[in-house]
Amino acid sequence: MPDLSFLFKPPRLFLTLGAISFFGAVVSTCTGKTWARFQGWINRAEEPRQFWGVVAMYLLVGICFIGIFLYQIDGVSN
């Protein structure tokens, strides 16, 4: 079995967290349900404004983590 610990060391940690967050936003959009920290499950049909706010937060967090990863990779190569 290969050692996957390299995925959890910086800077790859940021890429892993960004991918998980981005994947969560995509799955939430496809299923119409998302998990909000203190409210529990939110359905797109019942609470659309809150649902899209949480999905947008997942996307933004994922993009920020991936951006941090790219910034650190660029800094290492220079």
Rosetta silent file (secondary structure, phi, psi, omega in degrees, C-alpha in Angstrom):
SEQUENCE: MPDLSFLFKPPRLFLTLGAISFFGAVVSTCTGKTWARFQGWINRAEEPRQFWGVVAMYLLVGICFIGIFLYQIDGVSN
SCORE:     score description
SCORE:     0.000 S_00000001
   1 L     0.000  129.601 -177.993    0.000    0.000    0.000 S_00000001
   2 L   -70.487  152.098  178.599    1.501    3.363   -0.979 S_00000001
   3 L   -83.203  116.360 -177.480    2.268    5.964    1.652 S_00000001
   4 L   -99.920   13.139 -177.497   -0.207    8.841    1.265 S_00000001
   5 H   -67.058  -19.461  179.322    1.204   11.004    4.052 S_00000001
   6 H   -66.271  -20.549  178.359    2.699   13.396    1.481 S_00000001
   7 H   -72.325  -18.222 -174.946   -0.860   14.649    0.783 S_00000001
   8 H  -109.728   18.499  175.203   -1.140   16.008    4.321 S_00000001
   9 L  -113.102  140.374  178.815    2.097   17.993    4.467 S_00000001
  10 L   -60.123  144.883    2.180    2.281   21.626    3.355 S_00000001
  11 L   -88.251   -5.449 -178.596    1.929   22.817    0.602 S_00000001
  12 H   -67.862  -20.036  176.380   -0.006   19.776   -0.667 S_00000001
  13 H   -58.972  -41.351 -179.432   -2.258   20.005    2.392 S_00000001
  14 H   -66.590  -37.182  176.840   -3.786   23.179    0.938 S_00000001
  15 H   -66.487  -41.036  179.187   -4.428   21.464   -2.388 S_00000001
  16 H   -64.136  -46.756  179.409   -6.065   18.524   -0.609 S_00000001
  17 H   -64.533  -39.511  178.337   -8.311   20.773    1.514 S_00000001
  18 H   -64.405  -41.586  179.206   -9.210   22.877   -1.529 S_00000001
  19 H   -66.175  -39.901  178.692  -10.127   19.810   -3.560 S_00000001
  20 H   -64.274  -44.638 -179.649  -12.280   18.422   -0.735 S_00000001
  21 H   -65.473  -44.482  179.001  -14.114   21.727   -0.313 S_00000001
  22 H   -63.399  -42.582  178.524  -14.609   22.177   -4.063 S_00000001
  23 H   -63.962  -38.409  177.069  -15.821   18.573   -4.395 S_00000001
  24 H   -62.684  -38.759  177.762  -18.257   19.140   -1.506 S_00000001
  25 H   -66.086  -41.237  179.899  -19.728   22.158   -3.286 S_00000001
  26 H   -66.289  -44.613  179.626  -20.177   20.195   -6.517 S_00000001
  27 H   -64.518  -40.974  178.176  -21.814   17.244   -4.739 S_00000001
  28 H   -62.395  -41.020  179.067  -24.099   19.591   -2.793 S_00000001
  29 H   -64.707  -41.423 -178.501  -25.169   21.316   -5.987 S_00000001
  30 H   -70.551  -37.627 -176.299  -25.931   18.005   -7.707 S_00000001
  31 H   -87.549  -23.393 -178.584  -27.840   16.468   -4.799 S_00000001
  32 L    82.776   10.143  177.216  -29.695   19.581   -3.655 S_00000001
  33 E  -131.692  141.422  175.334  -28.663   19.056   -0.030 S_00000001
  34 E  -140.297  161.340 -178.239  -25.781   20.569    1.867 S_00000001
  35 E  -105.014  119.380  173.208  -24.497   20.470    5.425 S_00000001
  36 E  -102.477  142.062 -169.675  -24.361   23.726    7.376 S_00000001
  37 L   -54.251  -52.654 -174.355  -22.384   23.612   10.563 S_00000001
  38 L  -102.713  -12.055 -178.673  -25.015   24.664   13.109 S_00000001
  39 L   -97.927  -13.723 -176.297  -28.240   24.228   11.093 S_00000001
  40 E    84.496 -146.566 -177.767  -27.768   20.640    9.921 S_00000001
  41 E   -78.010  137.902  178.380  -28.953   19.623    6.446 S_00000001
  42 E  -120.706  128.069  178.068  -30.293   22.353    4.165 S_00000001
  43 E   -94.893  141.991 -179.804  -32.442   21.513    1.135 S_00000001
  44 L   -65.097  -37.157 -176.767  -32.268   23.613   -2.014 S_00000001
  45 L   -72.599  -33.967 -176.269  -36.058   23.510   -2.502 S_00000001
  46 L   -85.529  -40.559 -177.295  -36.945   24.582    1.048 S_00000001
  47 L  -134.566   74.311 -173.221  -34.296   27.240    1.754 S_00000001
  48 H   -65.511  -38.352 -178.057  -32.715   28.302   -1.546 S_00000001
  49 H   -64.592  -45.908  179.404  -31.038   31.495   -0.307 S_00000001
  50 H   -68.410  -38.846  178.650  -29.303   29.793    2.603 S_00000001
  51 H   -59.110  -51.605 -177.144  -28.423   26.758    0.459 S_00000001
  52 H   -68.517  -28.251  174.828  -26.672   28.810   -2.225 S_00000001
  53 H   -64.678  -42.617  179.288  -24.885   30.856    0.439 S_00000001
  54 H   -68.611  -41.573  178.695  -23.374   27.722    1.956 S_00000001
  55 H   -63.661  -41.271  177.906  -22.443   26.311   -1.471 S_00000001
  56 H   -63.087  -37.109  177.571  -20.802   29.636   -2.392 S_00000001
  57 H   -64.529  -43.139  176.895  -18.832   29.517    0.865 S_00000001
  58 H   -58.550  -45.192  179.950  -17.592   25.985    0.031 S_00000001
  59 H   -63.179  -44.945 -178.819  -16.496   27.165   -3.421 S_00000001
  60 H   -63.535  -42.739  178.617  -14.770   30.268   -2.068 S_00000001
  61 H   -64.097  -42.163  178.258  -12.900   28.309    0.597 S_00000001
  62 H   -62.472  -43.634  179.063  -11.826   25.728   -1.990 S_00000001
  63 H   -65.300  -38.883  178.470  -10.582   28.408   -4.382 S_00000001
  64 H   -64.947  -44.350  178.520   -8.677   30.151   -1.574 S_00000001
  65 H   -62.779  -42.170  178.577   -6.950   26.923   -0.492 S_00000001
  66 H   -66.483  -37.056  175.841   -5.989   26.108   -4.074 S_00000001
  67 H   -63.541  -41.962  176.772   -4.729   29.688   -4.497 S_00000001
  68 H   -61.620  -42.588  177.285   -2.568   29.375   -1.383 S_00000001
  69 H   -58.897  -48.616 -179.215   -1.156   26.122   -2.768 S_00000001
  70 H   -63.955  -37.358  178.321   -0.327   27.752   -6.112 S_00000001
  71 H   -64.055  -42.812 -179.049    1.224   30.761   -4.367 S_00000001
  72 H   -71.184  -35.991  177.488    3.470   28.543   -2.247 S_00000001
  73 H   -65.677  -40.999  178.486    4.478   26.386   -5.210 S_00000001
  74 H   -64.719  -37.314  178.641    5.402   29.511   -7.188 S_00000001
  75 H   -69.076  -29.790  179.331    7.455   30.772   -4.227 S_00000001
  76 H   -73.386  -36.649 -175.774    9.353   27.491   -3.993 S_00000001
  77 H   -75.361  -20.910 -179.763   10.326   27.469   -7.659 S_00000001
  78 L   -84.723    0.000    0.000   11.813   31.012   -7.583 S_00000001
